[in-house]
Amino acid sequence: MTQGNAVVAGRPMMPPLGFGTWQLKGDDAYRAVSLALEAGYRHLDTATLYGNEDAVGKALAVGGLPRDEVFVTTKFAQRSPGREPEALARSLDRLGLERVDLWLLHYPLKDPGENAAVWDAFLAAADEGLATDVGVSNHSLDQLDALTAATGRTPAVNQIRLNPPLYDPAVVEGHHDRQVVLEGHSPLRPRKPGLAHPAVVEIAAAHGATPAQVVLAWQLAHRIPAIPRSGHPERILENFHATDLDLTPGDIARIDALGKARTRP
Ligand SMILES: NC(=O)c1ccc[n+]([C@@H]2O[C@H](COP(=O)([O-])OP(=O)(O)OC[C@H]3O[C@@H](n4cnc5c(N)ncnc54)[C@H](OP(=O)(O)O)[C@@H]3O)[C@@H](O)[C@H]2O)c1
C-alpha cells in the first residue's frame, strides 16, 4: 500500500493516521472517539479485547458521518479455532455496523495449523462481505508466510508494535516484498527514553513541533499507518496535526538510526 491508498486495490482507503482506543473505556472512550472524529480522524482502531466496541459504535452513530468516510478496524483474539463467525457478529452488533473495513486476528495462535484454521475463517468472513479486508496482528514474517502457504491467501495487513527503537528496515521491507501493509501500533510508547530522546526533542524544537508529532510524522514518512491513542483533547488534536509536519531526509535518517537494526553489534 502507498500512504492513503486502499489496503487492497479498489477497496476503501485506510487513512494513514488513525485513532487508537486501547485502555479507553465507557464514557471516556465515547468522548475520546467523538473528539477524534471532530478533530478529523477518519480511521478508528478497536478490538474485542479492549471492551469498548460499544462506545466506539456510539461515537460513530452520534457523529453521524457517512459510513464510507470512516475506516473501522476491530480485532479478535482467541485460543482455539471455531468462534470466529459468532465473534464477528457480536463485534458488528456492538459497533452498530454491517461490516468492518478491517478485521484482524489479534495474536497468532501457538499451533500453526490452528492459526491457519482461524485465518481460513477470517477469509470466509471477508468473502461474506462482513469485513472488507482481513489481516493479522503481532505476526512475524515467518508466521505470515505460513498462513499464505496454508491457505493461498496473504493477510492484507499485519499490525505490529513500531516506534523508533523498534525500527528495523528488514522487517519493513519484508512486508513490502509480501505486499502486506505494515501498520504500526504503540507509536508513542517506545522504550526509554522514549519521546524524551534528545534527537527527537531537537528535531521537534527545530520544527516548532512536539516530540509526539515528530515520531508520528517519522512513521508516516515511512508510509506506515500509525494509530496513536490519547484520552486528552489537546493531545488528540496535537497528534492529528502530525500530518502537517514535513521532516527532512536528515531528520528521518537520524530517527532511523535509533532503530534496533542499527544498534545491534
Ligand atoms: N494489535 C495490538 O496488539 C495492539 C497493541 C497495542 C496497541 N494497539 C493499538 O494501537 C493504539 C496505540 O497504541 P498504544 O495505545 O499502545 O500507545 P500509544 O498511542 O503509542 O501511546 C499512548 C500513550 O501515549 C500518551 N500520549 C498520547 N499522545 C501524546 C502526546 N502527544 N504527548 C505525550 N504523550 C502522549 C497517552 O497518554 P494520554 O492518554 O494521557 O494522552 C498514552 O499514555 C492502541 O490504542 C490500539 O488501538 C494494538
PDBQT file of the ligand as one rigid body, heavy atoms in Angstrom, charges set to zero:
ROOT
HETATM    1  N1  LIG A 301      -2.513  -5.038  17.805  1.00  0.00    +0.000 N 
HETATM    2  C1  LIG A 301      -2.091  -4.959  19.051  1.00  0.00    +0.000 C 
HETATM    3  O1  LIG A 301      -1.727  -5.944  19.699  1.00  0.00    +0.000 OA
HETATM    4  C2  LIG A 301      -2.036  -3.616  19.702  1.00  0.00    +0.000 A 
HETATM    5  C3  LIG A 301      -1.299  -3.451  20.881  1.00  0.00    +0.000 A 
HETATM    6  C4  LIG A 301      -1.256  -2.174  21.463  1.00  0.00    +0.000 A 
HETATM    7  C5  LIG A 301      -1.919  -1.133  20.843  1.00  0.00    +0.000 A 
HETATM    8  N2  LIG A 301      -2.650  -1.325  19.716  1.00  0.00    +0.000 N 
HETATM    9  C6  LIG A 301      -3.414  -0.224  19.075  1.00  0.00    +0.000 C 
HETATM   10  O2  LIG A 301      -2.520   0.870  18.872  1.00  0.00    +0.000 OA
HETATM   11  C7  LIG A 301      -3.016   2.011  19.561  1.00  0.00    +0.000 C 
HETATM   12  C8  LIG A 301      -1.892   2.892  20.037  1.00  0.00    +0.000 C 
HETATM   13  O3  LIG A 301      -1.018   2.200  20.863  1.00  0.00    +0.000 OA
HETATM   14  P1  LIG A 301      -0.984   2.391  22.460  1.00  0.00    +0.000 P 
HETATM   15  O4  LIG A 301      -2.320   2.760  22.933  1.00  0.00    +0.000 OA
HETATM   16  O5  LIG A 301      -0.310   1.171  22.965  1.00  0.00    +0.000 OA
HETATM   17  O6  LIG A 301       0.049   3.560  22.705  1.00  0.00    +0.000 OA
HETATM   18  P2  LIG A 301       0.424   4.968  22.023  1.00  0.00    +0.000 P 
HETATM   19  O7  LIG A 301      -0.705   5.519  21.255  1.00  0.00    +0.000 OA
HETATM   20  O8  LIG A 301       1.727   4.778  21.377  1.00  0.00    +0.000 OA
HETATM   21  O9  LIG A 301       0.684   5.814  23.334  1.00  0.00    +0.000 OA
HETATM   22  C9  LIG A 301      -0.360   6.117  24.205  1.00  0.00    +0.000 C 
HETATM   23  C10 LIG A 301       0.253   6.796  25.405  1.00  0.00    +0.000 C 
HETATM   24  O10 LIG A 301       0.900   7.999  24.986  1.00  0.00    +0.000 OA
HETATM   25  C11 LIG A 301       0.294   9.115  25.630  1.00  0.00    +0.000 C 
HETATM   26  N3  LIG A 301       0.200  10.192  24.629  1.00  0.00    +0.000 N 
HETATM   27  C12 LIG A 301      -0.675  10.316  23.622  1.00  0.00    +0.000 A 
HETATM   28  N4  LIG A 301      -0.430  11.424  22.912  1.00  0.00    +0.000 NA
HETATM   29  C13 LIG A 301       0.634  12.014  23.482  1.00  0.00    +0.000 A 
HETATM   30  C14 LIG A 301       1.350  13.205  23.204  1.00  0.00    +0.000 A 
HETATM   31  N5  LIG A 301       1.003  13.987  22.187  1.00  0.00    +0.000 N 
HETATM   32  N6  LIG A 301       2.389  13.518  24.003  1.00  0.00    +0.000 NA
HETATM   33  C15 LIG A 301       2.742  12.732  25.035  1.00  0.00    +0.000 A 
HETATM   34  N7  LIG A 301       2.109  11.593  25.352  1.00  0.00    +0.000 NA
HETATM   35  C16 LIG A 301       1.053  11.239  24.577  1.00  0.00    +0.000 A 
HETATM   36  C17 LIG A 301      -1.061   8.656  26.099  1.00  0.00    +0.000 C 
HETATM   37  O11 LIG A 301      -1.424   9.306  27.277  1.00  0.00    +0.000 OA
HETATM   38  P3  LIG A 301      -2.778  10.194  27.398  1.00  0.00    +0.000 P 
HETATM   39  O12 LIG A 301      -3.917   9.298  27.077  1.00  0.00    +0.000 OA
HETATM   40  O13 LIG A 301      -2.703  10.605  28.840  1.00  0.00    +0.000 OA
HETATM   41  O14 LIG A 301      -2.641  11.330  26.448  1.00  0.00    +0.000 OA
HETATM   42  C18 LIG A 301      -0.793   7.184  26.395  1.00  0.00    +0.000 C 
HETATM   43  O15 LIG A 301      -0.215   7.033  27.683  1.00  0.00    +0.000 OA
HETATM   44  C19 LIG A 301      -3.837   1.389  20.691  1.00  0.00    +0.000 C 
HETATM   45  O16 LIG A 301      -4.646   2.338  21.320  1.00  0.00    +0.000 OA
HETATM   46  C20 LIG A 301      -4.531   0.307  19.957  1.00  0.00    +0.000 C 
HETATM   47  O17 LIG A 301      -5.606   0.810  19.187  1.00  0.00    +0.000 OA
HETATM   48  C21 LIG A 301      -2.692  -2.541  19.125  1.00  0.00    +0.000 A 
ENDROOT
TORSDOF 0
